[in-house]
Amino acid sequence: MVQLSELDQWTLEILKAMDEMGGLATCKELAGKLRCSPKRLAGKLRWVIKLGLIRRIDKGRFEITDLGRSVLR
């Protein structure tokens, strides 16, 4: 399991934003909430997906996983 202490601030901000948005968002929606470019966010999302904290549900749409939510608790 991923430990909170192992995650950088940017990853935590992504998880918090997704949780606040109901756990489901497009890259563009999430980038707007985080006030960053979708291109910058897309690169980070690949890493967060590899950690199992979010998953891609279809092209451009992402969902926070149970593991991602547990990191926030």
N, C-alpha and C positions, 0 to 999 in steps of 0.2 A: 504494500500500500504506500502511496505517496504521502510523505510527511510535510506538513505545513512549512516547517523550517527549511525544506529543500527547494521551495518555490520562490521565484523572484517576485518582486512587487508587481511587475507588469502582468504576470500570469494571474496573480491574485485579483488584480483590477479587472481582468477579463472575466474571471469566474464570478466576481461580485456583480459586474454589469449584467452578465447573462442571467444570473439568479434574479436580479431586480426586474429584468425584462420578461420574467415568467419562464425562463429556461430555454427559450427558443428564439433565434434571431438570424437574420441574414448578416453577411459580413458588412454590408453597407450600413444596416441599422446599428450594429454593434460599434462600428467605427464612428458613427455619429454620436452615440452615447459616450464613447471614450474620447471623442474629439481628436481623432487621429486619422490618417489616410487609410483607406481600405487596403492599399498595397502593403503598407507597413504591418497592418493587423494580419493580413493573410499569411505572411511569413511566420508570425508568432503562433497563429492558429495551428499550423502544421505540427509544431512542437507540442502544443497542448493536446492535440489529438493523439500523438504518439504516447503521451503520458496516460491517456485514457480518461482525461478530465472532461472532454467534450467529444462529440462525434458529429460527423457530417451525415445529415439525413437525406440530403439530395444536393444538387449543384447550388452552391451559394448559401445553403441553410444549415445551421448548426444547432445542436442541442446539448445542454449540460448533462453529464452523466450522473448517476448516483454517487460515483466516486468523487466527481467534481463537487457535488453538493456536500458530501461528507467532509471534504477538506475545509469548507467554509464554516462548518459547525463547531 
